[in-house]
Amino acid sequence: MRNEVVQKSFASHSFSWFYSLLLPPLLSIALAEPPPKVINFPTATGPSVDVLIHEEPLWQKLVPPAKKTSLARPTRNRRVKKLAYWLTLHNKYDHSEQGIQSGNKIPPPLATPGTSSNSTNNPLDQTIVQKWSVQMRDYGIRYCTLLKNGTATGSEILADVYYDAAHVYQQIQDYTQDPAWQDCIDAALKIYRDQYVLPNNGRVPGYWNFSDGLFRSYIENSDPISRNALLKLASDASYSNEQTPIGWTQPFTLSREVAYAIITYLNSEQIGSNHEIRLKGFVIQALGHLDQWFGTQSAPYVRSFMVGLTARALIRYWEKTGDQRIIAALSFSLNKLWDLNWVEADQAFRYQSTVTDSTNDTKTAPDLNLLIAPAYAWVAYVTGDSEAARRADKIFASGVSNAYLERPKQFNQNYLWSFDYIRWRSATQILQ
């Protein structure tokens, strides 16, 4: 009995001593002033610019999603190498769906100019292509001038380069063969790379993880600053850090973050960085997001443009590896998306399939069509599916005719990868 009392007394004394050491630091943290939400520094595009530090610094204190919206349960083992659950779940994608060609292991090369493609039974509407081209030049010049003048500030200037403005202008330069667009590329890089990615050491939210512009800047101009920024995104952008449990991005609500990370990993691997294990894990998760939307249908809603972004990332991975799962998975999923969200009367997809607690936005959104049309064009290109080509053309035509282009962000989203639609539907190099 005496020993028990001594033990309790000792325990009480130990905890008192522990709290006396712990309490002062905790109070100092609690009473400290919150960190500033903006940082200022000089820029080459004008006066000092306020660059937002996001409210949720996920790279500093990672918090797993509060609610799992999918009925599918990821393995509890957090090691990236052990993804047996996902591998089992997606064995269904190792073979083609009925009526879908499985394709070759090696991605087929683009046809040379002047030759026909599998989808030439549905020729391109050159009137629509011309309108797309004219809008590209007119609005591109307008927003390039805005970027070069540096008139926007704070979060507004970041919004102006959303959807990788540097890469958008790189593609415009390719398409027009006009070197004058280089000034626009440089202006976009100075905002996104120099005023955002590098000051934050690559620790940006996953939905700001844009690397194509940086990759091409390094490859084509040997720019070490762009290389450094790209590597920082690959290692430190939210959810891309190797220390982040990969299971946290399993829910379909993080499909965009996974899609952008896949592309950044692919780009970083080409310049010497190695994220192969995590890249493969993210590809499996992207297939899992398709499964949650269209396979098990465990997701409570489907946002059409999110499917387009996931498709873009998986296609990029297919172009590197020829992974046959991707042809079957995307062919199946895009058919399901069409049946679920396409509204023929509006010639557009619903923004979201059903009303939820967070949003009731089930209206059609033609300004997002060009984030989706290239995926259908790709299916037509690799499978010869004329129905996919017909659908791609309807999506593209309505997107060009009805898109809202009065803001730089919307302009960027419409030209992020619509050049690939032109390429796959014509099966020729992008030359005009």
C-alpha positions, 0 to 999 in steps of 0.5 A: 500500500505504501509503495502504491502511494509513493508511486502515485506521488512520484507520478503526480510530481513528474506530471507537474514538472512536465507541465511546468516545462511545457506550459510556457512555450505553449502560452507563447505560441498561443499569444504570438501574433499570427504570421502575415498573410502576404509577403512583399518583394520587388518584381521585374514586371512592376512595383512590389507585388503582394503574393498570397500565402494560402490560408491552409498551408498543407505543406506545413501541417498536413491534415488528412481529409476529414470525411471519406466520401468514397465507400472504397477503403484504402489500405492502412499501410502508408508505405507507397510500395504496398498498394495491393488494394488499389492494384486489385481494384483496378485489375478490371482496367487491364483488359479492354471494355466491350467494343474498346480497342486495347491499343498498343503497348507503345503509343502510336506516333502522330501521323505525318502532315497530309496523311489520314488518321483513324478519325478522318470519317469525322473531318474537322470543322475548319470554320470552328477551328478558325474561330478558335484561332482568332479568339486565341490571338485576340484574347491572347494579345490582350492578356499578354499585355496585362501580364507585361504591364503588371497592373494586377496585384495580390491574388488577382495577379495569381488568378491571371496565370492560373491554368499555367499561362506560361504553357498556354503562351508556349503552345500559342507560339508553337501554333503561330510560329511567331517568336513574339509570344516569347515576351508573354511566356516570360511575363507569365513565368515572372509572375508564377515562378518568380513571385509565387513558386520560388518565394514559397520554396515550391510549397504551394497548394496542390491545385496550384501545381503547374509545371509544363511552362517551367519544364519547357522553359528549362528544356528549350532555354536551359533556364536553371531558375525554371528547373529549380522551381520545377524540382521544388514543386515535385518535392514540396507542393502539397501532397507531392512531398514524399513524407505525405501518406499517399492514402490521403489523396484517395478520395475523388475530391482530391482528383485535381491535386493528384492529376497535377502532381502526376504531370509534375512528376513526369516533367521532373523525371525528364530532368533527373528527379526520381519519383517513380514509386509515388508517380505509379501510386498516383496513377493508380489513384487517378484510376481510382477516382474514375472508379469512384465516379463511374465504376463503383459510383461511390462518389456522391457527385461528378464534376465534369471538368475534374474528369477532364483534368484527370484524363489529361494526366492519365493521357500524359502517363500513357504517352510515356508508358503505353499503359493499356489500362488507361485506354480502357478506363478513359473510354469507359469513363467518358462514355459514362460522363456523356450519359450522366452530364451532357445536356444536348439542348445546351451543347455542354456538360453540367458543372456537377451531376447532382445537388449537394450540401456544398453546392447546387450548381448543376447548370451547364458550363460551356466555358469548361468544354475545352477542358474536356473535349481533348479527352474525347479526341484522344479516345478517337485517335487511339481507338478509331471510335468515330462516335468519340470523334463526333462527341469531341467535335460537338464539345469543342464547337460549343466551347469555342462558340459559347466560352466566356473569355473575358478574364485571363483565367478563363482564357487559360483554361480554354487553351490549356490543352485544346491544342491537343484536340486539334492535334489528335483530331487532325492527326498532324503536327500543330503547324499553321 
